Amino acid sequence: MKKKGIIASLFVLCGIFVSCSKMDVEPITCSEEVSLSEDLQPIIDAKCATAGCHVSGYWKGDYNDYETIKKHYDKGSLYKKVVVKQTMPKGDVLAQEEIDLWHCWIQAGAPNN
């Protein structure tokens, strides 16, 4: 009898985890080219290169410099922190449209455009 209760509890927990997952999130469709200088730089200026973060002299890199951004792209940390975990920028939140722009630019190979 005790075994049936444990098994039933596991099924309930599995149901909760599946229902709370992001399985129903629609994939992002990238139909237009995203420009680093025109589309992303305003986001960087407003939300990333502020309050001592990602500015000249910042120990993790100046996001006004393409090479620094590309380095974070190459490591995979840019996509992970901005698009997947959405832990960046610290102290601010990106709108879904801004996250989508980052996603599409990264998906395109992070061009210096």
N, C-alpha and C positions, 0 to 999 in steps of 0.2 A: 504494500500500500504506500509506503514511504517513497518507493522508487517512482510510482506513478505521479506523485505530487511534484517531485523534482523534475521529471520529464515535462509535465504540464507547465511548470514555472519557466523552464527553458524555452518552450514554444512561445509563451507570452512575451518573454524578453526579446526573442528573435523578432516577433511581430512588431514590438515597439521600435527596435533599432531599424528595421526595414522601413517602417512608416515615417520615421524621422530623418531618413537619409535624403540626399539631394538627387535622388534618381529621377525626379520629375522636373528638374531644371532643364530648360531648353538650351541646346548648344548655341554658342555665339556664331553668327554668320558674318564673315568679313567680306563685304561687297566692294568697299572702296579702299584705296591705299591710304594708310595713316602716315602722316608726316611727323617726324620727330620735332622739327623746328616750328611747324605751324599748329599741330594738334597737341603734342605732348609737352613742349616747352612751356606753354602757359600754365599747365597743371604743375609742372616741376617748379616754376617760379612762385606759384601761389601756395603750394602745399608741401613741397619737398625741400626746396632750397630756402628754408626759412628757419628762424630761431636757432641758428648755429648748425643746422643739419644740411648735409649735401651742398655746402658752399665751399668756396676756396679755403683750403686749409683744414677742412673737416677730415678726420682720420679715416673715415670710411669712403671718402671720395667726393669730389665736386661734380654734381649732376648737371653743371653747365658745360661739362667737358664730355664729348661723345665717348672717348676712350674709357672713361670711368664707367659710364652706363653700359658700354659694351662688355666690359669686364664682368659686371654683375649679371648681364644677360648670359655670357658664356658659362658662368658657374651655375646658372639656373636659379640663383637666388632672387633675381628680379621678378621672374614669373611666379615663383613660389610665394614671395612675400606680398606682392602687389595684387596678383590675380587670384591665386588659390586661397591662401590664408587671410589675405586682406589685412595684414598687420602693419602695412605701410600705406601712407605716411603716419608716423607716430603723432598722436595728438590731433589728428584730423581724419576725416573719412572721405573716401572717393565715392562719387555718385556712380551708379551702375554704368552709365554712359562712358565715364572716364575709365573705369575698369575695362570695359569693352574695347576702348581705344588702345589701352596698353596691351590687351590680349592680342588684338589684330596686328599691332606693330611687332610684337614679339614673334607671333606666328609667321610673319613675313620675313623673319630673320634679323630683326633689329637693324634696318638699313639706316645709314647716316644721310637722311633726307631732310 
